[in-house]
Amino acid sequence: MQTNWIGRSEGAEVNFTAIAANGAEHPLNIFTTRPDTLFGATYMVMAPEHPLVSELTSNQQAAEVEAYIEKVKGERDVDRAAKTEKTGVFTGAYAINPVNNEKIPIWIADYVLMAYGTGAIMAVPAHDERDYEFAKKFGLEIREVISSKEGIEKEAYIGEGTMVNSGRFTGMPSGQGRKAIVIWLEEKGVGRATVNYKLRDWVFSRQRYWGEPIPVVHCSINCGLVPVPEEDLPVRLPEVERYQPTGTGESPLAAIQDWVKTRCPNCGGPAERETDTMPQWAGSSWYFLRYASPHAADALITAEGKKWLPVDLYVGGVEHAILHLLYARFFTMFLHDAGVVDFDEPFQSLFNQGMITHVGKSGKAEKMSKSKGNVVNPDHLVRDFGCDSLRMYELFVGPPELDAEWRDTGIEGVYRFLKRAWHWVLMHNGAWTAAPSKEMLTQRHLLIKNVTERLEAFRMNTIVSSFMEFINEVTSMSQPPDKETVEAFLIAIAPFAPHFAEELWQRTGHQPSIFFQKWPKWDERYTTADTVTVAVQINGKLRGTILVKAEAPEESVLEAAKNDPAITRYLDGKQIRKKVYVKNRILNLVVG
C-alpha cells in the first residue's frame, strides 16, 4: 500500500515546446514512464490548473476553457481520477514533439492532475487506456508505435513489443528503445532520465490549539525566524477556556497575546511565538523511540536505549499502513539523517491483525459497535472467567491475521482448560516424581518445541491448542509429573496466562517471579517419533504402507515390505530390478 501511495516511477522528463496562438513559445515539460512511445504522441493534455493554460489559450477558445476550468474547480483529485467519462477542451495552442518535430494540439482535461508529474502529459492513445478513450471521443489521431498481435482497433495496447513508426528506433524491443531514446534526449538536450513520485510535500502546521507548539519565534526586528533555545524547551500550551478553531484561518493561540508576545532569543527584541501547532499525528510518529529511554533528560535516546531499536515487530491494523506507519518512517529517516538514531527504518517487521466480530441486531457477525448492539463487555468476562481466560480465548479464537467471530461458549472452554491445568499442578504439588517416564519427557519437550516455534511464526491459536493437548496427555498418565515438566509448562504458558502462571509458580515454592526465568529448551531426542509410516510403490503405483522404526536402514525397510501381506502379493514370483528409498517417507520398487 505504501509503495502505491509513494508512487515511485522511473522514466524520462521530456522538453516539449508549446506555441501559443500569438506565436509565443513556452517550455512545456512532461514526465513519462514510456519514452519508447514518444513517436506515438498525437496531442498533449494539461491539467486545468496548469499555470500555462492562461498563457497558451487562444481568444477563440478562452470562453470555453474558462467555463471548463470553473466546472472542475471544486472536484477532488481522487474523484477526477476515478471518472470513466472523458471530458476536455482544446486550448487553441500547439506543441512541438522534440523527437520528430511534429506539431500536435494542446488540450486541457480533468483526468490529468497537477499533483502528479508536471501537470501535463504527452498523449499516446494507441498505448494508454485513458488517452485512447479521450482520442476516440474527440476524434484525435491514434498512431501505433509498439506492435501488437491484437492491434489497436478496439483498445489501447499497453504491453511490451517491438517499436514501429519510430524513426531510427524502429525495430528495437521496447525495453532497449526506452534506454536508447533517453540517451538520445540527453545528447540533444531535450530530456533526461528521472524518477517521479506521486507523494508530494505536505503542510505540517495546523491552525489548532491541540498539538505540540512549533518551537520558533518571529523576531519583529530583523532576525526573522528564530528557534527557541534548547533550555527553554518544551514550549507548553497556555491554559485556555476556549480552544475551538476561530474560523478566520488563524490558530486559537493567536488571540492569547500574553502567550504570543515574547522576546527574540537572538537579539532580545520583541518577537511573537509561532501560533500554528504540529498535526495530531506528530507525537505518534516517534513515541516508540522514547520507550527505549523513557527517563533520559538530555537525549532522545541513550546509547543503552539504542540497543533495543529498531522495533522488531509492529502489530497493528492495515488501516495504519498509509498514515501512521508512513509518518513514522518519515520521522525516523529524518532523525537518522540528523544523526540521532543509527537506523532509517523504524520497524523490522509488520503484522496486521484481524478483527473480532460479533453478532448484532442485524443477525450478522460485524465489527463491534454500540449502534449495532454487538459490543462484548470485557469487565463482565473478567469477573466471570478471569482475565487470563479472556486473553487466551482471544488468542485461540482463530489465526491472528484473520477476522474471527466472538462466541461466549469459546471462553467457557478455555476457562475449563485452565481449571483442569490448575488442578493437575496443585494435585501433585510436592509429590513430584524423580524418574519421569519417557512419555512424560516426550510431552514436555514437544510442548516446548511447539510453543517456541509457533510463537516465532505468530501462530498464537495453535499455541493454545498445544497447551490443551499437553494437559490432555499428562492428565491421562498414571504417573505424577516431575518438577521440571511442571516448571516448563508454567514458564511456557506465562506469556499467555500471566496471572495463572505466576500464582502457581509461587504456590509450588518458586522464587523469584516466573518472569525472571529462562525460556526452556527442548531435546530433539524426545520430539522425534520412534516409528514412521513409509509408503510403498511398486512399478509407480501405491500398493500399501508399512510401519518401521524411524531412521531404519533401507534393508530393514525392504524386509518389512516383503513381509507385509498387502504388498507381498505384488512381489510373488517377480524379481526386484530397482529400488529407491527416501528415508522415513517412501520406498519405490521396480519389479518384473
C-alpha positions as CSV (number, residue, x, y, z in Angstrom):
1,M,0.0,0.0,0.0
2,Q,2.8,2.4,0.8
3,T,4.5,1.6,-2.5
4,N,1.4,2.7,-4.3
5,W,1.0,5.8,-2.1
6,I,4.6,6.9,-2.6
7,G,4.3,6.0,-6.3
8,R,7.9,5.8,-7.4
9,S,8.1,5.8,-11.2
10,E,11.3,5.6,-13.3
11,G,11.1,7.3,-16.7
12,A,12.1,10.5,-18.5
13,E,11.4,14.2,-18.4
14,V,10.9,15.4,-22.0
15,N,11.0,19.1,-23.1
16,F,8.3,19.9,-25.5
17,T,7.9,23.5,-26.8
18,A,4.4,25.0,-26.5
19,I,3.4,27.6,-29.1
20,A,0.6,30.0,-28.1
21,A,-1.9,31.4,-30.6
22,N,0.1,34.6,-30.7
23,G,3.2,32.8,-31.6
24,A,4.9,33.0,-28.2
25,E,6.9,29.9,-27.2
26,H,6.9,28.3,-23.8
27,P,8.7,25.3,-22.4
28,L,6.3,22.5,-21.6
29,N,7.9,19.6,-19.8
30,I,6.3,16.3,-19.3
31,F,7.2,13.1,-17.3
32,T,6.7,9.7,-18.9
33,T,7.4,6.1,-17.9
34,R,7.3,5.1,-21.6
35,P,9.7,7.2,-23.6
36,D,9.6,4.3,-26.1
37,T,6.1,5.6,-27.2
38,L,7.2,9.3,-27.8
39,F,6.7,8.9,-31.6
40,G,3.1,8.0,-30.8
41,A,2.2,11.3,-29.1
42,T,-0.6,12.8,-31.2
43,Y,-1.8,15.5,-28.8
44,M,-0.9,16.9,-25.3
45,V,-3.1,17.4,-22.2
46,M,-2.6,19.8,-19.4
47,A,-4.4,19.9,-16.0
48,P,-6.9,22.7,-15.9
49,E,-4.9,24.2,-13.1
50,H,-1.6,24.3,-15.0
51,P,-0.1,27.8,-14.9
52,L,0.5,27.9,-18.7
53,V,-3.2,27.4,-19.6
54,S,-3.9,31.2,-19.5
55,E,-0.7,31.9,-21.5
56,L,-1.5,29.4,-24.2
57,T,-5.2,29.7,-24.7
58,S,-6.4,31.5,-27.9
59,N,-9.0,34.2,-27.8
60,Q,-11.4,32.0,-29.7
61,Q,-11.1,29.2,-27.1
62,A,-10.9,31.4,-24.0
63,A,-14.6,31.3,-23.0
64,E,-14.8,27.5,-23.4
65,V,-11.6,27.0,-21.5
66,E,-12.6,29.3,-18.6
67,A,-16.0,27.6,-18.3
68,Y,-14.3,24.1,-18.2
69,I,-11.9,25.3,-15.5
70,E,-14.8,26.6,-13.4
71,K,-16.6,23.4,-13.8
72,V,-13.8,21.1,-12.4
73,K,-12.6,23.6,-9.8
74,G,-14.4,22.0,-6.9
75,E,-13.7,18.4,-7.8
76,R,-11.3,16.4,-5.7
77,D,-8.3,14.7,-7.4
78,V,-9.5,11.3,-6.3
79,D,-12.9,11.8,-7.9
80,R,-11.3,13.1,-11.1
81,A,-9.0,10.1,-11.3
82,A,-12.0,7.7,-10.8
83,K,-14.1,9.2,-13.6
84,T,-14.9,7.0,-16.5
85,E,-16.3,9.6,-18.9
86,K,-13.6,11.7,-20.5
87,T,-14.1,15.4,-20.9
88,G,-11.8,18.2,-22.1
89,V,-11.4,21.4,-24.1
90,F,-8.9,22.4,-26.9
91,T,-6.8,25.4,-25.9
92,G,-6.1,26.6,-29.5
93,A,-2.4,26.1,-28.9
94,Y,0.1,23.5,-30.2
95,A,3.3,21.8,-29.1
96,I,6.4,20.6,-30.9
97,N,7.4,17.0,-30.2
98,P,11.2,17.0,-29.9
99,V,11.7,13.5,-31.4
100,N,10.1,14.2,-34.7
101,N,9.3,18.0,-34.7
102,E,5.6,17.3,-35.2
103,K,3.1,20.0,-34.3
104,I,0.4,18.5,-32.0
105,P,-2.7,20.2,-30.4
106,I,-2.8,21.0,-26.6
107,W,-5.9,20.2,-24.7
108,I,-6.9,20.6,-21.0
109,A,-8.8,17.7,-19.3
110,D,-9.7,16.7,-15.8
111,Y,-8.0,13.3,-16.0
112,V,-4.6,15.0,-15.8
113,L,-3.8,16.0,-12.3
114,M,-1.5,18.9,-11.3
115,A,-0.4,16.8,-8.3
116,Y,1.3,14.1,-10.4
117,G,4.3,14.6,-12.7
118,T,4.5,18.1,-14.2
119,G,0.7,18.5,-14.6
120,A,1.0,17.9,-18.3
121,I,1.2,14.8,-20.4
122,M,2.0,13.7,-23.9
123,A,-1.0,11.7,-25.0
124,V,-0.2,8.4,-26.8
125,P,-3.7,7.0,-27.4
126,A,-2.5,3.8,-29.1
127,H,-0.7,2.7,-25.9
128,D,-2.6,4.4,-22.9
129,E,-6.1,3.5,-22.0
130,R,-7.2,6.9,-20.8
131,D,-5.7,8.6,-23.8
132,Y,-7.3,6.1,-26.1
133,E,-10.8,6.8,-24.7
134,F,-10.2,10.6,-24.9
135,A,-8.9,10.3,-28.6
136,K,-11.9,8.2,-29.6
137,K,-14.4,10.7,-28.1
138,F,-12.8,13.8,-29.7
139,G,-11.7,12.2,-33.0
140,L,-7.9,12.6,-32.4
141,E,-5.3,10.6,-34.2
142,I,-4.3,7.2,-32.8
143,R,-0.9,6.0,-34.1
144,E,0.6,2.6,-33.2
145,V,4.3,2.7,-32.3
146,I,4.5,-0.6,-30.4
147,S,3.5,-3.6,-32.4
148,S,0.9,-5.9,-31.0
149,K,-0.9,-9.1,-32.4
150,E,-4.2,-7.8,-31.2
151,G,-4.0,-4.4,-32.9
152,I,-5.4,-1.1,-31.6
153,E,-8.8,-1.1,-33.3
154,K,-10.8,-1.8,-30.1
155,E,-8.5,-0.8,-27.3
156,A,-5.0,0.5,-26.4
157,Y,-2.1,-1.9,-26.3
158,I,-0.2,-1.1,-23.1
159,G,2.3,-4.0,-23.2
160,E,5.8,-4.5,-24.4
161,G,6.7,-5.2,-28.0
162,T,8.7,-4.1,-31.0
163,M,8.9,-0.4,-31.8
164,V,7.3,0.7,-35.2
165,N,6.8,4.1,-36.8
166,S,9.6,5.4,-34.6
167,G,12.2,6.7,-36.9
168,R,15.7,5.4,-36.2
169,F,14.4,3.4,-33.2
170,T,12.1,1.3,-35.3
171,G,12.7,-2.4,-34.8
172,M,14.0,-2.1,-31.3
173,P,12.4,-4.0,-28.4
174,S,10.5,-1.7,-26.1
175,G,13.0,-2.0,-23.2
176,Q,16.0,-1.3,-25.3
177,G,14.2,1.5,-27.1
178,R,13.4,3.2,-23.8
179,K,17.1,3.4,-22.9
180,A,18.1,4.4,-26.4
181,I,15.6,7.3,-26.6
182,V,16.6,8.6,-23.2
183,I,20.3,8.7,-24.2
184,W,19.3,10.5,-27.5
185,L,17.2,13.0,-25.5
186,E,20.1,13.8,-23.2
187,E,22.5,14.1,-26.1
188,K,20.2,16.6,-27.8
189,G,19.5,18.5,-24.6
190,V,15.7,18.0,-24.8
191,G,15.2,15.5,-21.9
192,R,16.8,13.4,-19.2
193,A,16.2,10.2,-17.2
194,T,14.4,10.9,-14.0
195,V,12.4,9.4,-11.1
196,N,9.0,10.8,-10.2
197,Y,6.8,10.3,-7.1
198,K,3.1,10.6,-6.5
199,L,3.8,11.7,-3.0
200,R,4.2,15.4,-2.5
201,D,5.3,17.7,0.3
202,W,2.7,18.0,3.0
203,V,1.8,21.1,5.1
204,F,3.0,20.2,8.6
205,S,1.4,23.1,10.6
206,R,-2.2,23.2,11.8
207,Q,-4.4,26.1,13.0
208,R,-5.5,24.2,16.1
209,Y,-5.0,24.5,19.8
210,W,-4.4,20.8,20.5
211,G,-0.9,19.9,19.2
212,E,2.7,20.3,20.0
213,P,3.7,24.0,19.7
214,I,6.2,24.6,17.0
215,P,9.3,25.9,18.9
216,V,10.2,29.0,16.9
217,V,9.6,32.8,17.3
218,H,9.2,35.5,14.7
219,C,11.6,38.4,15.5
220,S,10.0,41.8,15.0
221,I,13.4,43.5,14.4
222,N,15.4,41.7,11.7
223,C,16.3,38.2,12.9
224,G,13.5,36.5,11.1
225,L,12.5,33.1,12.2
226,V,14.5,32.0,15.3
227,P,14.4,28.6,17.1
228,V,13.6,28.6,20.8
229,P,16.7,27.8,22.8
230,E,17.0,24.2,24.0
231,E,17.0,25.2,27.6
232,D,13.5,26.8,27.1
233,L,12.0,23.6,25.7
234,P,9.4,22.3,25.7
235,V,7.2,25.1,24.7
236,R,4.0,24.5,26.7
237,L,0.4,25.3,25.6
238,P,-1.2,28.0,27.7
239,E,-4.4,27.2,29.7
240,V,-7.4,28.5,27.9
241,E,-11.2,28.5,28.2
242,R,-11.9,28.2,24.5
243,Y,-9.8,26.2,22.1
244,Q,-12.2,25.7,19.1
245,P,-11.0,26.8,15.6
246,T,-11.5,30.5,15.1
247,G,-12.9,30.3,11.5
248,T,-10.5,33.1,10.5
249,G,-7.7,30.9,9.4
250,E,-5.7,31.7,12.5
251,S,-5.0,29.3,15.4
252,P,-6.9,30.0,18.6
253,L,-3.4,30.6,20.1
254,A,-3.1,33.8,18.1
255,A,-5.7,35.5,20.3
256,I,-3.7,34.8,23.5
257,Q,-1.4,37.8,23.4
258,D,0.2,37.1,26.8
259,W,1.5,33.9,25.4
260,V,2.2,35.1,21.9
261,K,4.3,38.2,22.9
262,T,7.8,37.2,23.8
263,R,11.5,38.2,23.3
264,C,13.8,37.2,20.5
265,P,16.3,34.7,21.8
266,N,18.8,36.1,19.3
267,C,18.7,39.9,19.7
268,G,16.4,40.3,22.8
269,G,14.0,42.4,20.8
270,P,10.2,42.0,20.6
271,A,9.0,38.8,19.0
272,E,5.9,36.6,18.6
273,R,5.6,32.9,19.0
274,E,4.5,30.7,16.2
275,T,0.8,30.1,16.8
276,D,0.4,27.1,14.5
277,T,0.8,23.7,16.1
278,M,2.0,20.3,14.9
279,P,-0.6,17.9,13.5
280,Q,-2.1,15.3,15.8
281,W,0.0,12.6,14.3
282,A,3.4,14.2,15.1
283,G,3.8,12.7,18.6
284,S,2.7,9.2,17.5
285,S,5.4,9.2,14.8
286,W,8.3,8.7,17.2
287,Y,6.9,7.6,20.5
288,F,8.3,4.1,20.2
289,L,11.8,5.5,20.1
290,R,11.2,7.1,23.5
291,Y,10.2,3.7,25.0
292,A,13.8,2.7,25.0
293,S,14.9,5.7,27.1
294,P,11.8,7.0,28.9
295,H,13.7,8.8,31.6
296,A,16.6,10.3,29.6
297,A,16.6,14.1,30.2
298,D,19.5,15.1,27.8
299,A,18.9,12.9,24.8
300,L,16.1,11.4,22.8
301,I,17.7,8.0,23.1
302,T,20.6,6.9,25.2
303,A,23.4,4.7,24.0
304,E,21.9,1.9,26.1
305,G,18.4,2.6,24.6
306,K,19.7,2.3,21.0
307,K,20.5,-1.4,21.7
308,W,16.7,-2.1,21.8
309,L,16.0,-0.5,18.5
310,P,14.7,-0.6,15.8
311,V,11.4,-2.2,16.7
312,D,11.5,-5.9,16.0
313,L,7.8,-6.4,15.4
314,Y,4.9,-3.9,15.0
315,V,1.4,-5.3,15.4
316,G,-1.4,-3.1,14.0
317,G,-4.3,-2.8,11.7
318,V,-3.9,-2.4,8.0
319,E,-5.6,0.9,8.2
320,H,-2.4,2.4,9.6
321,A,-0.3,1.4,6.6
322,I,-0.6,4.8,4.7
323,L,-0.9,7.1,7.7
324,H,0.8,6.4,11.0
325,L,3.3,3.9,9.7
326,L,4.3,6.2,6.8
327,Y,4.7,9.1,9.1
328,A,6.8,7.0,11.5
329,R,9.1,6.2,8.6
330,F,9.4,10.0,7.7
331,F,10.4,10.9,11.2
332,T,12.8,8.0,11.6
333,M,14.6,8.8,8.3
334,F,14.8,12.4,9.3
335,L,16.3,11.5,12.7
336,H,18.7,9.1,11.0
337,D,19.9,11.9,8.6
338,A,20.3,14.2,11.7
339,G,22.5,11.6,13.4
340,V,20.0,11.0,16.3
341,V,19.4,7.3,15.5
342,D,21.5,4.6,13.8
343,F,18.8,3.2,11.6
344,D,16.5,4.6,8.9
345,E,13.6,2.1,9.1
346,P,11.7,2.1,12.4
347,F,10.1,-1.4,12.2
348,Q,11.8,-4.6,11.1
349,S,8.6,-6.5,10.5
350,L,4.9,-5.7,10.4
351,F,1.9,-7.9,11.4
352,N,-1.6,-6.8,10.5
353,Q,-4.1,-8.5,12.9
354,G,-7.7,-9.3,12.1
355,M,-10.8,-8.1,13.8
356,I,-13.0,-9.7,16.4
357,T,-16.6,-9.6,15.2
358,H,-19.9,-10.4,17.0
359,V,-23.5,-11.0,16.0
360,G,-25.6,-7.8,16.5
361,K,-29.1,-6.6,15.7
362,S,-28.8,-7.5,12.1
363,G,-28.2,-11.1,12.9
364,K,-24.8,-11.0,11.2
365,A,-21.3,-11.0,12.7
366,E,-20.0,-7.5,12.3
367,K,-17.4,-5.1,13.8
368,M,-18.3,-4.4,17.3
369,S,-20.1,-1.0,17.9
370,K,-22.7,0.3,20.3
371,S,-25.1,1.2,17.5
372,K,-25.1,-2.4,16.3
373,G,-25.7,-3.7,19.7
374,N,-22.9,-6.3,19.5
375,V,-20.4,-5.0,22.0
376,V,-19.0,-7.6,24.4
377,N,-18.2,-6.1,27.9
378,P,-14.8,-7.3,29.0
379,D,-15.5,-6.4,32.6
380,H,-18.2,-9.0,32.8
381,L,-16.0,-11.6,31.2
382,V,-13.1,-10.9,33.6
383,R,-15.5,-11.1,36.6
384,D,-16.9,-14.4,35.5
385,F,-13.9,-16.1,33.9
386,G,-10.8,-14.2,34.8
387,C,-8.6,-12.0,32.6
388,D,-6.3,-15.0,31.6
389,S,-9.3,-16.9,30.2
390,L,-10.2,-13.8,28.2
391,R,-6.7,-13.3,26.9
392,M,-6.2,-17.0,25.9
393,Y,-9.6,-17.2,24.2
394,E,-8.7,-14.1,22.1
395,L,-5.6,-15.9,21.0
396,F,-7.4,-19.2,20.5
397,V,-10.3,-17.8,18.5
398,G,-8.6,-18.1,15.1
399,P,-5.4,-17.2,13.1
400,P,-4.4,-13.7,14.3
401,E,-4.2,-12.3,10.7
402,L,-7.9,-13.2,10.0
403,D,-11.2,-11.8,11.3
404,A,-12.9,-14.1,13.9
405,E,-16.3,-14.3,15.4
406,W,-16.7,-14.0,19.2
407,R,-18.6,-16.8,20.9
408,D,-19.3,-16.9,24.6
409,T,-19.0,-20.7,24.6
410,G,-15.4,-20.4,23.5
411,I,-14.2,-18.6,26.6
412,E,-16.0,-21.1,28.8
413,G,-13.9,-23.8,27.1
414,V,-10.7,-22.0,27.8
415,Y,-11.8,-21.4,31.4
416,R,-12.4,-25.1,31.9
417,F,-8.9,-25.9,30.5
418,L,-7.2,-23.5,32.9
419,K,-9.1,-25.0,35.8
420,R,-8.1,-28.5,34.7
421,A,-4.4,-27.4,34.4
422,W,-4.6,-25.7,37.8
423,H,-5.8,-28.9,39.4
424,W,-3.2,-31.0,37.7
425,V,-0.3,-28.8,39.1
426,L,-1.6,-28.5,42.6
427,M,-2.8,-32.1,42.9
428,H,0.9,-33.2,42.6
429,N,2.5,-30.2,44.4
430,G,5.4,-31.5,46.4
431,A,4.9,-35.1,45.2
432,W,6.9,-34.8,42.0
433,T,8.4,-38.0,40.6
434,A,12.1,-38.2,40.4
435,A,12.1,-40.6,37.4
436,P,9.7,-39.3,34.7
437,S,8.5,-41.8,32.1
438,K,9.6,-41.5,28.5
439,E,6.0,-40.4,27.7
440,M,6.2,-37.6,30.2
441,L,9.5,-36.4,28.8
442,T,8.2,-36.6,25.2
443,Q,5.2,-34.4,26.2
444,R,7.4,-31.8,27.9
445,H,9.8,-31.4,25.0
446,L,7.1,-31.5,22.4
447,L,5.3,-28.7,24.3
448,I,8.4,-26.5,24.5
449,K,9.2,-27.1,20.8
450,N,5.7,-26.4,19.6
451,V,5.2,-23.3,21.7
452,T,8.6,-21.8,20.7
453,E,8.3,-22.5,17.0
454,R,4.7,-21.3,16.8
455,L,5.4,-18.2,18.8
456,E,8.1,-17.2,16.3
457,A,5.7,-17.9,13.5
458,F,2.9,-15.9,15.2
459,R,0.6,-18.9,15.3
460,M,-1.0,-18.0,18.6
461,N,-4.2,-20.0,18.2
462,T,-2.2,-23.2,17.7
463,I,-0.1,-22.4,20.8
464,V,-3.2,-22.6,22.9
465,S,-4.0,-25.9,21.2
466,S,-0.6,-27.1,22.2
467,F,-1.3,-26.4,25.9
468,M,-4.6,-28.2,25.7
469,E,-3.1,-31.2,24.0
470,F,-0.3,-31.3,26.6
471,I,-2.8,-31.3,29.5
472,N,-4.9,-33.9,27.9
473,E,-1.9,-36.2,27.6
474,V,-0.3,-35.7,31.0
475,T,-3.6,-36.0,33.0
476,S,-4.2,-39.4,31.4
477,M,-1.0,-40.7,32.7
478,S,-1.0,-42.7,36.0
479,Q,2.5,-41.4,37.0
480,P,2.7,-37.9,38.6
481,P,4.7,-35.3,36.8
482,D,8.3,-34.4,37.5
483,K,9.2,-31.0,38.8
484,E,11.0,-30.0,35.6
485,T,7.9,-30.8,33.4
486,V,5.7,-28.6,35.6
487,E,8.2,-25.8,35.5
488,A,8.5,-26.0,31.8
489,F,4.7,-25.9,31.4
490,L,4.3,-22.8,33.7
491,I,7.1,-20.9,32.1
492,A,5.8,-21.6,28.6
493,I,2.2,-20.6,29.4
494,A,3.2,-17.5,31.4
495,P,3.2,-15.0,28.4
496,F,-0.4,-16.2,27.6
497,A,-1.8,-16.6,31.1
498,P,0.5,-14.5,33.3
499,H,-1.6,-14.4,36.5
500,F,-2.4,-18.1,36.3
501,A,1.3,-18.9,35.8
502,E,2.7,-16.6,38.5
503,E,0.2,-17.8,41.1
504,L,1.1,-21.5,40.5
505,W,4.8,-20.7,40.3
506,Q,4.7,-19.2,43.8
507,R,2.3,-21.9,45.2
508,T,4.8,-24.6,44.1
509,G,7.5,-22.9,46.1
510,H,9.4,-21.0,43.4
511,Q,11.1,-17.6,43.8
512,P,11.7,-15.1,42.3
513,S,8.9,-14.3,39.8
514,I,8.3,-16.6,36.9
515,F,9.1,-13.7,34.5
516,F,12.8,-13.8,35.5
517,Q,13.2,-17.4,34.4
518,K,15.0,-18.5,31.3
519,W,12.9,-19.9,28.4
520,P,13.1,-23.7,28.5
521,K,14.8,-25.7,25.7
522,W,13.8,-28.9,24.1
523,D,15.8,-32.1,23.3
524,E,15.2,-33.4,19.8
525,R,15.6,-37.0,21.1
526,Y,12.3,-36.7,22.8
527,T,10.4,-34.9,19.9
528,T,11.3,-37.4,17.2
529,A,8.8,-40.2,16.7
530,D,10.0,-43.8,17.3
531,T,8.2,-45.1,14.3
532,V,7.3,-43.7,10.9
533,T,4.8,-44.7,8.2
534,V,6.5,-45.4,4.8
535,A,4.6,-45.6,1.6
536,V,5.5,-48.5,-0.8
537,Q,5.1,-48.0,-4.5
538,I,5.6,-50.9,-7.0
539,N,6.0,-50.0,-10.7
540,G,4.8,-46.5,-10.0
541,K,1.6,-47.4,-8.1
542,L,0.9,-47.2,-4.4
543,R,0.4,-50.7,-3.0
544,G,0.4,-50.1,0.7
545,T,2.1,-48.6,3.8
546,I,4.4,-50.1,6.4
547,L,5.3,-49.0,10.0
548,V,9.1,-49.1,10.6
549,K,11.5,-47.6,13.1
550,A,12.5,-44.0,12.4
551,E,15.8,-43.8,10.6
552,A,15.7,-47.5,9.8
553,P,18.2,-48.6,7.1
554,E,17.0,-49.5,3.6
555,E,17.5,-53.2,4.1
556,S,15.2,-53.3,7.1
557,V,12.5,-51.3,5.3
558,L,12.7,-53.6,2.3
559,E,12.4,-56.7,4.5
560,A,9.4,-55.2,6.3
561,A,7.7,-54.6,2.9
562,K,8.4,-58.2,1.8
563,N,6.7,-59.4,5.0
564,D,3.6,-57.3,4.6
565,P,0.7,-59.4,3.3
566,A,-0.8,-56.4,1.4
567,I,2.4,-55.9,-0.5
568,T,3.7,-59.5,-0.8
569,R,1.1,-60.4,-3.5
570,Y,2.6,-57.8,-5.8
571,L,6.1,-59.3,-5.4
572,D,5.4,-63.0,-5.6
573,G,7.2,-64.6,-8.5
574,K,8.9,-61.4,-9.6
575,Q,12.4,-60.0,-9.4
576,I,13.1,-56.6,-7.9
577,R,15.1,-54.9,-10.6
578,K,15.5,-51.5,-8.9
579,K,14.8,-49.9,-5.5
580,V,14.8,-46.3,-4.3
581,Y,14.3,-45.4,-0.7
582,V,13.6,-41.9,0.6
583,K,14.3,-42.2,4.3
584,N,11.2,-42.2,6.5
585,R,8.9,-41.4,3.6
586,I,8.7,-43.7,0.6
587,L,10.1,-47.0,-0.9
588,N,9.9,-47.3,-4.7
589,L,10.3,-50.7,-6.3
590,V,10.5,-51.7,-9.9
591,V,9.8,-55.4,-10.5
592,G,9.5,-57.7,-13.5
